């Protein structure tokens, strides 16, 4: 029928737009490529009544990088915030259409999210419906490298958002697709162990090995990790040896792989890692247990162990204000004949974690289409998922408008 013709036109337009974006190489730091992608998205959304502006913000390398902002006619002090990123991990290779997939750099992560959004806006227009007038689209250039622009812009604009819709990809499973409702928080920690140096042959028992204490502690804290929804402790890096070696690793690393200075009981060790968690209670309990273990290992080895928090990124609660909206989308997908599942425990940090208070605003994450091969040369977007996500985002925009 006529509705099927409209759907096919919308889908084919979204695929064409996506091919064009994937043909532009836009790895993190490539200002020219990032700007070209921003310009393509800006031109596309302008056709749907949004007013685009490409600004420039200084990134971690000190160079100005493009940030796309596009707002609807009523985006004032409060707005519906849609978030995505322009950058990819790899430089682009020419995209290829192959049966039900589009193979291309960034097709999945996450140019497909922009294509699905534009398809959703076209769907609403063809149905004679309007998206929320207070839309604010934010597209940042440095998400793939955990850059400061992404964090700063999400914090700045997230403060005034009434709803946050994230265009990062969901997941395609055997018989379903997913929407992300919960993301783990992250606390980066650092352990500094200080012992006493001694000649390992002549005065071994007078030494106090900071490395032995830190290694024993590392093994113990790793065991605090729990399967399922519990906290995860990862010891990511350990550097031990004599104090001079640890403090000046850049100058002293040439000793690695040699027998030099192995005759010293190591008096210094640095351990760095992270805790990931869904609740603050899990986080606080885990850090307390890590501190207790540090006291015990320090006493056992006669070494001082100092544990400190370096960075804290809050979790996104799957039962937060966005839960009702997510449930309505699940029901809508079921009416359309496909299964949408809620991911309550996505391990990776993403845009919602950088909101000033993720618990204060409804968040829908993973709205973009799924696929596979993220960050590899085998990256692809599932075009069947793209069809579904166009309809899903259109439905989400209507629900937000009603709220």
N, C-alpha and C positions, 0 to 999 in steps of 0.2 A: 504494500500500500504506500500512500504518500509519506507516512511516517518512516517507513523503511528507506525510502529515497533520501529523506532528510538525514537520517542516521548515517547512511552510506556517504553522503556528501560531507558531513561533519567529520567522519572518520578519515576519509581520504584527504581532507584538508589538514587534519592534525598530523597525519603521516608525512605529508609533503613538507609541512612546517618543521617537523622533527628532523627529516633528512637534511634540510637546509642548515639547521643548527649543528647537527653532528658533523657536517662537512667543514665546519669552522673549528680550527684547532684552538682550544682555550685552556691549556694546562695552567695550574696555579702560577701566578707571576707573569704570564704572557699578557701584558696590558693591551696590546693591539687586538689579540684574539678575544679576550674578555670583553673589550669594548664593542667588537663586532657582534658578539652574541647578545650583549645588552641592547644594542641598537635593533637587532632583529625582534627581540621580545617586546621592546618598546613600541616598535611599529605595529606589531600584531595586536597588542592590547589597546593601543590608541584607537584601533578600528572598533573596539567594543565600548568606547566612551570613557576610557580611563585617560588621565592626563599624565604622561610619562616625563620623567626628568632623570638624567644621568649625572650624578654628582661624582666627586672624587674624594677619596679618603686615603690617608697615608697608611700603608701596610707595614709588615714587620721588616721589610727590606728598605724602608724609608722612601719608597716611591709611591706616587699617587696611583690608586687603582679605582676602576669604575664601580659605582653602586647604583643600581636602578631602583628608582621609586616611581610607582604609578598609582594614582589615587582616583577614586570615584568622586562624584559631584558633592557628596555629603561627608567626606572624610575630614572631620574636624579634629576636635580634641580627643574624641574617642572613635575607634575604627575597628573594622574586621581585618586583621593582619594575616596576609598570606606570605609565606617565606619559602625561598629557594636559593640555590647558589648557581653561579655562572661557570665555576671552574671545574676542571676534570683532573684526574691524577696523571693521565698520559697525554701526550700530544695526539692529535687526531689522525686516523687513517680514513680513507673514503668509506662511507657507510654502504651497507649492502642489504637489500630486501631479500629474505630467504624464507619462503612459505609463510608461516605465522610469526615470524620474528624479524626485527630490524637489528642488524649487527652493526655496531658503531661505537666510537669512543664517547662516553657520556650519555649514550642512549638511555641506559637505566639510571645512572647516577650523575645528574638527575634532569637532563634535558627533556626526558619523557614526562616529567611532572609539569613543565611549562606547556608542553604540547597538549596534555590532558586538560589543563586549566583552560587553555584557549578553546579546545573542543567543547568544554562545558559551557563557556560563555556563548559560543555559537549555538549550542543546543538550546540554551535559554532564549536567545534572540529568535530562533526559528519557532519556538513555542509561544512567542509573544510574552515572555516573562523577563523580569529584570533581576539581576543579582543584587545583593545589598548595595545601596548607594554609598555606603561608607567603606568600601573596599580600599585597602592600602596594600599594594604588592611591593615586597622588599626582596631584591635579588643581590646577593653579596658575592665578592670575588675570591674569597680565600678560605672557604669552609674546609676544603680537602687537606689543608695544611694546619688546621686549627688556628687560623690567623686572628689577629686582634680586631680586624674590621668586622668580621662576622659576630664575634662576641659583643663588641661595643654597640653595633647597630641593633641587634636583637634586644639588648638591655634597654637601649634608648627608646625604641618604638614599642617594645613589649610592655613598657610601663603604662601605656595608654590604650592598649588593645582590649577590646571587650570579648573577642574570640580570636584564637590563633589556629590557623590552618597551615600545616606543613606539607609541602609538595614532594618531600623525599619519598623514595619508593617503598611500597609495601612488599610483601613476600608472596610469591606464587607457590602453593603447595599442591600435593597430588590431586586433591578434590576441593580445594578452597583457595582463597586469597586472604591476606591479613590487613588489618588496620592497627597501628601502634597506639596503645593507650598509656602504657607505662614504660618509662626508661629509668635505668639505674642511675643513681648518683655516683659520684666519684670523689674520693679524698686521696690526694697524693701525700705520702709520708716519707720521712727521711730519718734513718737511724745513724747516729754518730757514736762509734765505739772507740774508747781510748784506754789503752793498757800501758804496759811497760816494756820497752825494748831490752833485749839481752842477747848475748852471743849464744847461738843455739848449741854450740859444742862445748863451750867453756862455762856458761852460766845459765843453762836452759831453765832450771827451776826457779831462778830469780826473775825470769820474764813473766809477763802476763799477756797472753795472746788476745788482742782485740779481734783478730780475724776468727779465731776459734769461737769466741763468745758470740760474735755476730752471725757466724754460720749456724751455730746451734739454735740461736734465736730465729733465724730465717726459716729453718726447717720446722720449728714449732708453730710459727705464725701462719705458714702456708697450710698447716693442718686445720686452721680455724675455718677454712672455706667449707661451705655447705652446699650440697646439691639441691636442686629445686629452686625455690625462691630466696634461699638464704644468702648471707654475705659471701663475697669472694675476696680473698687476699692474694695478691700477686707480688712476689718478690721479683722485681724487674731488673735490678742491677746491683752488683756487689763488687766493691773495690777495696782490697786490703793489702797491707804490707807495712813497711816502715813509714813513719810520718812523712818523710821527705817524698817518698814515692807517691803516696796518696794525695798529698797537697799539691804536687807539681806533676800530675799524671801526663800532661801535655809534653813536658820536657823529659820525663823519666820512663815513658812507655817502652823505650827500646830495651829495657831490662827484661821485658816479657819474652819468654822462650830461651833465656840464658840461665846460667847457674849463678850469676852475680847477685849478691845481697840476699840469697836464700839462707844464709847463715845467721839471720836476724829473726828473733821472735817478734812477729809483727805487732806494733803498738798502736796501729790506727786502722780502722775499717769504716767505710761508708756503705750503707745499704739504702736503696731507694725503691719504692714500689707504690702500690695503690690498693685501696679497698673500694669495691663496688657494692652497692646496696640499694634496696627498694625503700627502706624506712630509716629514719634518723635513729630509731631505737637500735636497729641492727648495727648501724655505723658506730654509735657511741659505745655499745657493748663490746664490739670488736676492738675498737681502739683502746678501751680500758683493759681488755684481756691482753692486747699486745704490750701495753705498758707494764702489766703485772709480770709477763714473761720476760720483759727486759730487766726488771728488777731481779728476777730469779736467776737469769743467766749471768747478769753482772756479778751477783754474789758468788755464784758457782765458780767463776773464772777470775774473780778479783779484778774486774774491769768495769769501767763506768760506761753505761749505755744511755744515750740521750735520744728520746723519740720525739719528733716534732711533726706537726701538720704543715704541709707546704701550700696546698691548694684544696679548696672545697667547691664542688659543683653539685647543686642539689638534685635530688631525684624528682621524677614526674610520677605522681601517684595515679595508678590506673583507675582508682575509685574517686578521682577528683571531679571538678565541675564539668569536665567533658564527657563523663561516663554516659549521661542521658543521651547526648547527641550521638555518641558512638552506637548505643543500643538501637537508636532509631535508624541509623544507616544499615546496621545488621539486618533489621527487619525489612528495610527497603530492598536490600540485595536478595533476600529470600523471596520476596514477591516477584522479583525479576528472574528468578530461577537459578541463582548461583549462591554460593556459600561464602560469607565474609566472617572471618574469625577475628577476635580481639587478641592482640599480643599484649599481655600484661607485664612482660619482663624482658624488654629489648635491652641487651647489654651495652650497646654503643651509646656514647654521648652524642646528642644532636641539638638542634636549635632550641627546643623547649627547655633543655637544662639550663640555658643561659638567660631565661626570663627572670626578671627581678624576683618574682615569687610564682613558681610554676603551679602552686596550689590555689592561686587567686583568680585564675582565668580558665575558661574552657579551652582545652587543647585537643585537636585532632591531628595526629602525626601519621606518616606513612600513607598519605592519600594518593601518591603517585603510582603509576603502573609498575608491575613487577617484571622480573626477568632473571638473568643470571650473569655470572662472570664479572661481577663488579670489580673495577680497578685492574682488569686484565685485558689482553688483546682478544679474549673470547667474549667480551661484554655484549649482551644483547637485551633487547626489550621484547617482551611477549606482546604481540599485537592484539591478541584476544583480551589480554589484561588492559591494554590501552582503551579498547572499546568499553569495557566495564567501568574503568576509572573516569572516563569522560562523563558517563551517566552518574557515577557516584559523586563526583565533585559538583556536578550541577545540582544534585539532590542536597548535598551539604550546604551549598550556597543558599538554596531556598529555605532550608531549616534555620540557618543563621539569620536570614532576613526576618523570619517569623518570630525569632526569639527576642 
